[in-house]
């Protein structure tokens, strides 16, 4: 399952970079242009933060019907942000040093994704708790 998933991210990222005027080639998990190349590997796919979000939503003690919007919204946010991450890393690689790329890749974006997963869950949890409380109040 992993290689097709990573290839999917490479294709989407390459297509997005082409919309910004880059001449991209996608081969497997590698996206490259004459200016720079990036290889999408495990950990660069937002999979772990997505699993964190899914586990948190499913474990939350709220009505089952309120979980689906949390999963859909949260996963969409993480997917869009992962695309932003890959595109930004491509341009960071072009315009900055390898050290800056590594800091952004390993430190800033990793932490950002964990915080995004927690934030998406927290916002959904507030909404779901309100819906659950409203529904319970309406029954009484």
Phi, psi and omega per residue, in radians:
X1 nan -0.561 -3.027
X2 -1.141 -0.876 -3.112
X3 -0.996 -0.767 3.100
X4 -1.125 -0.633 3.128
X5 -1.137 -0.763 3.115
X6 -1.193 -0.664 3.086
X7 -1.107 -0.690 3.067
X8 -0.977 -0.821 3.133
X9 -1.125 -0.655 3.109
X10 -1.126 -0.767 -3.139
X11 -1.112 -0.813 -3.137
X12 -1.102 -0.777 -3.132
X13 -1.133 -0.759 3.110
X14 -1.083 -0.741 3.113
X15 -1.114 -0.693 3.122
X16 -1.136 -0.765 3.115
X17 -1.110 -0.593 3.065
X18 -1.114 -0.588 3.088
X19 -1.147 -0.397 3.072
X20 -1.587 0.156 3.049
X21 1.630 0.127 3.126
X22 -1.448 2.540 3.074
X23 -1.631 1.645 -2.977
X24 -1.785 2.589 2.974
X25 -2.186 2.321 3.104
X26 -2.013 2.186 3.097
X27 -2.355 1.865 -3.075
X28 1.134 -2.028 3.129
X29 -1.831 0.124 -3.123
X30 -1.732 2.237 3.012
X31 -2.007 2.281 -3.061
X32 -2.517 2.710 3.033
X33 -2.383 3.030 3.058
X34 -1.079 -0.329 -3.080
X35 -1.611 -0.543 -3.053
X36 -2.964 2.837 3.041
X37 -2.449 2.642 3.131
X38 -2.344 2.430 3.095
X39 -1.944 2.136 -3.138
X40 -1.435 2.049 -3.132
X41 -2.113 2.988 3.031
X42 -0.943 2.394 -3.088
X43 1.690 -0.310 3.112
X44 -1.821 0.370 -2.995
X45 -2.141 0.077 -3.132
X46 1.105 0.323 -3.104
X47 -1.205 -0.823 -3.112
X48 -1.112 -0.830 3.078
X49 -1.075 -0.571 3.097
X50 -1.135 -0.727 3.104
X51 -1.130 -0.713 3.084
X52 -1.023 -0.826 3.134
X53 -1.094 -0.831 -3.133
X54 -1.047 -0.788 3.139
X55 -1.090 -0.746 -3.129
X56 -1.138 -0.748 3.138
X57 -1.155 -0.831 -3.107
X58 -1.133 -0.535 -3.128
X59 -1.450 -0.164 -3.085
X60 -1.246 2.414 -3.087
X61 -1.491 1.161 3.119
X62 -2.245 3.015 3.128
X63 -1.042 2.456 -3.067
X64 -1.020 -0.668 -3.088
X65 -1.151 -0.355 3.126
X66 -1.441 -0.175 -3.092
X67 -1.334 -0.606 -3.095
X68 -1.025 -0.820 3.099
X69 -1.057 -0.621 3.102
X70 -1.129 -0.715 3.123
X71 -1.179 -0.837 -3.089
X72 -1.128 -0.917 -3.111
X73 -1.075 -0.844 -3.100
X74 -1.081 -0.784 -3.132
X75 -1.180 -0.646 3.077
X76 -1.101 -0.754 3.105
X77 -1.038 -0.801 -3.127
X78 -1.151 -0.637 3.123
X79 -1.171 -0.774 3.128
X80 -1.109 -0.759 -3.134
X81 -1.173 -0.538 3.084
X82 -1.165 -0.661 3.069
X83 -1.111 -0.749 3.078
X84 -1.049 -0.717 -3.132
X85 -1.082 -0.872 -3.092
X86 -1.089 -0.785 3.134
X87 -1.102 -0.767 -3.141
X88 -1.127 -0.683 3.121
X89 -1.138 -0.625 3.072
X90 -1.031 -0.846 -3.122
X91 -1.258 -0.564 3.041
X92 -1.110 -0.701 3.103
X93 -1.090 -0.597 3.123
X94 -1.285 -0.785 -2.922
X95 -1.745 -0.184 -3.082
X96 -2.275 3.097 -3.100
X97 -1.304 2.874 3.072
X98 -1.084 -0.581 3.110
X99 -1.136 -0.745 3.094
X100 -1.105 -0.745 3.092
X101 -1.004 -0.840 -3.120
X102 -1.086 -0.724 3.116
X103 -1.101 -0.818 3.136
X104 -1.135 -0.715 -3.088
X105 -1.228 -0.879 -3.006
X106 -1.566 -0.519 -3.047
X107 -1.830 -1.044 -3.017
X108 -1.180 -0.928 -3.078
X109 -1.216 -0.607 3.105
X110 -1.083 -0.849 3.115
X111 -1.107 -0.715 3.131
X112 -1.022 -0.725 -3.120
X113 -1.200 -0.669 3.075
X114 -1.104 -0.806 3.127
X115 -1.116 -0.671 3.094
X116 -1.104 -0.738 3.114
X117 -1.089 -0.757 3.129
X118 -1.164 -0.750 3.133
X119 -1.111 -0.775 3.120
X120 -1.053 -0.759 3.105
X121 -1.106 -0.790 -3.093
X122 -1.097 -0.769 3.117
X123 -1.112 -0.761 3.093
X124 -1.113 -0.743 -3.105
X125 -1.064 -0.698 3.078
X126 -1.077 -0.790 3.128
X127 -1.111 -0.831 -3.092
X128 -1.140 -0.684 3.107
X129 -1.113 -0.697 3.112
X130 -1.128 -0.756 3.116
X131 -1.113 -0.724 -3.134
X132 -1.154 -0.764 3.135
X133 -1.133 -0.714 3.112
X134 -1.090 -0.731 -3.120
X135 -1.173 -0.724 3.137
X136 -1.191 -0.647 3.123
X137 -1.153 -0.680 -3.128
X138 -1.165 -0.515 3.133
X139 -1.281 -0.473 -3.075
X140 -1.614 nan nan
